[in-house]
Amino acid sequence: MNLSTALVTGANKGIGKEIARQLAAEGLTVYVGSRDEDRGRRAVEEIGGDARPLVLDVTDAESVAAAARRVESLDILVNNAGILVDSRPAPEADVDGFRRTFETNLFGVLAVTNAFLPALRRSARPRIVNVSSGTGSLTWSADPEHHFVVSAGAAAAYRSSKTALNALTLFYAQALAAEGFKVNALAPGARATDLAPRASAIGGDPAEGAAGAVRLALLPDDGPTGGFFSWDGTPAPW
C-alpha cells in the first residue's frame, strides 16, 4: 500500500505500545506519542524498528501544536490515548470526573486530529483509527442479554466519552471521504493493561486488540470508512 509513516498517541504502554510495535514491524516509521519524554524513549527502545519518540500531551494545546510541527507528512494517525478516572455510575459521578475524561478521550482526539490533518492530507492514502470501547456501544449497553448491563451503568464518564468518540469518528469519515480518508473506530476488547483493574484481571493479550487497530490502519482503498469494529474485524453496533 506504500504507507510509510504513522503516529500512535498514548503509545508508551498498553495497547498503544503494541500498536506501535506492530506497525514498526510492518516497516513503517512510527512516532510514539507519549506525555513523558523518558517513558517515550524507553518505549521506542523496546519497540525497535524505525520507532521515534514524540512528546505529545493530547490535553495540552501547546504540546499538540509542537508535535504537529515536527511531523511534515503522515499516512496513519491512531488516536489511542485514553483514561478511565471515575468508575462511578452517573447518579454518583461529578462534573469534574466527566470533564477530565472527555478532555483526553474526546477533546484530545479532536485537537490531535485537526492539528495533524495538514500532514495527513499530504498522504495518498490517509488513515485515522480511533481506539474506542465496546462499552461505548449504546446497543450493547441497552441489551439485557449483554454483560455490559450487569455493571448497571458503571463508569458513566468513560463509557459516554467513547460513545461520543464513535459519533466523532462518523462525522470525520463523512467530512473527509471525498479526500480519500478512511476513518474508523475500534473496540479492542478487554485487555490486560493498567487502564482499568477489572478489565486487566479478565482481559486478554493487548497484542490481539492492537492487531485490530493495525488492520484498520492498513486498510486498502476499497476498505470501509465511518465504521465501528471489534478487534476481530466484525462490525460493532453503535
N, C-alpha and C positions, 0 to 999 in steps of 0.2 A: 504493500500500500504506500510505501515511501513516506511513512510518518517517521519523524526523526526526533522531535522534542516534546517533552511532557513536563507538566508541573503537578505535583500532588501536595495539597495542603495538609497540615497535621500529619506529616509523614515520618516523624522521628520515632514513632512507636505504633503498635497495634496493626489494624487493618491498613492504615495509610502506609506504613513502612513496608508491608508485604506487597501492596500495590506497586510501590516504587521499585521494590526488588524485582518483581515480575516484569515490569516494563523495561527495566535496565537489562534484564536477561534476554529481552527481545531485541536488544541492540540500540535502544533509544537513549538519548541524553535525557536524564531525569533530574529536574530541580526538586530537591527535597525540602519542602516548606516546613519551617519549624519556628516557633516563637523564640526559643532559646538557642543561641548560636552554638554553644558547646554540644548540646544534645543533637543538634542537626549535624554537626561534623562527625560525631560518633556514629550516627545512623548511616551517614554516607560511607564511612569506612567499612561498616558491616554489610551494606548493600552491595558495594563493589560496582563493576562496570563503569559507565560514564555517568555516575550519580554526582550531583553537585549541590552543596548546601545553599539554601536561600532563606535568610531571616525573613519571616513573614508572620505577623500577628494579624489575623483576619479582622479583629475588632479595632485595630488602630489605623486610622486613615493615612497617617504619615508612613507607617510601615508598609502598607499596601502599595502606596504610590512609589516608594523607594524600590520595592521588589519589582514592580512593573517596569521601572526604568532599566533594570538590569537584564530584562528578557526582551530581546528585539523581535523574535519570531517564536511562535508556539503552535504546535499541532493539537495537543491534548491538554485539557485542564480537568483535573479530578478534584472536585470540592469535597474533601474528606473530613476536614476539621470539624469536630463536633463535641459538645459537652452534655452531660447529664448531671445537674447540680441539685435537683429537687425531685424526689420520688413521690411527693405527696399528690393525692387527688385534688381536683380543682377546689372543692369546698374548704380545704385546709391550706391551699397554696397562697402565696402572696405575689404582689406585682413585681417585687424585686427579683424573685426567682424566675419569673417569666421573662422579665426584661433581660437578665443575664443570659438566659438560654437562647432567646431569639437573637441577641447581639451576635452570637457565634453561629448558631445553626441556620439562621435565615439572612440576617442583615450582612453577616460576613460573606456569605455566598454571593449576595448581590454586589457588594463592594469589590470583591476579588474578580468576579466575572466581568464586570464593567471595566475595571482597570486593565484587564488583560485582553479585552476584545480587540484593540488595535493589533496586538501581536497575533492573536488567533486569526484575524482577517487576512494576515499575510500567508496563511496556510492554504493549500489547495483542498485540504480535507479536514477542516476543523471539527474537533470532537469535544464535548463537555459531558462529564459524568458527575452527577450529584449523588453522594452517598447518603441515602435516606434511611428508612427503617420500616419494617413490616408493621411496627406498632403505629405508624402514621397512616395506615390504611383505614379509612372510616368503614369500609365494607367489612373488613375482618374484625374491627373493634366492635361493630354492631351485631356481629353474628353470634348468637347464643351458643353455637356449637364450637366456636373458635376459642383457643386457650387464652387469647388476649382479654376476653371478657372476665376471666377468673380474677384478674387483677383489679377489677372494679374501678376502672378509670385512674389507676395509679400513674405517676409520672406524667401528669397532665401537661406540664410545661414542655417537656421533651417531646412527647407524642404530638402535641399540637404544632410544635415547631417543624416537625417532619411532615405533617400534613400540609402545612403552608409551603414547605420546600417542594413538595410534589407539585403543587399548583404553580409555583415559580418556574419549575422545570418545564411544565407545559407551555407557559407563556413565553419563555425564552425560545423554545423549539418553534413555536408559531412565528415569532418575530424574526427569527434568523434562518428559517427554512429556505428562503429564496437565495441565501448566500452559501448554501451547501453545508450548513452546520448540521450535526447530529447531536441532539441534546436529550439525555435520558437520565432517569433516576434509578437507583439500585437499592433493593432491600437485601443486605448482605447476610441476614440471619443472625441468630445469637452466636456470638463468638467469644472465645476466651481472651478478653482484653481487660484493661482496668477501667473501661467506661462505666460499667455497672457490675457490682459484685454478683448479683443474681445471674445475669447473663454470662458472666465469666465462669460461674460454677457449673452451668448447664451447657455452655457454649462449645462449639466445635472449633476446628482449626481456622485461624484467621486467614490462612492461605486460600482456603476454599472460598470464603467470601470475597477475598481480593480478586480471585480469578474471574468472578462475575463482573467486577468493575473493569478489569483488563479487557474482557470480551467486548464490553460496550465502548471502551476507549479505542479499540481497533476495528470497529465496525466497517464493513465495506460500503461502497457508495449506495448500494441498494438496501442498506440496513435501516432499521426503524428510527424514528425520532419522535420525541414527545411521549415516550412510554415510561412505564414503571415496571421494573423487572425484578424477580427474585434472583438470588445468587446462581441458581441453576439454569437461568435463561428463560424460564417460564414467565409469562405476564403476571403481574400482581395487580389486584383490584385497587382502585383509588380509594 
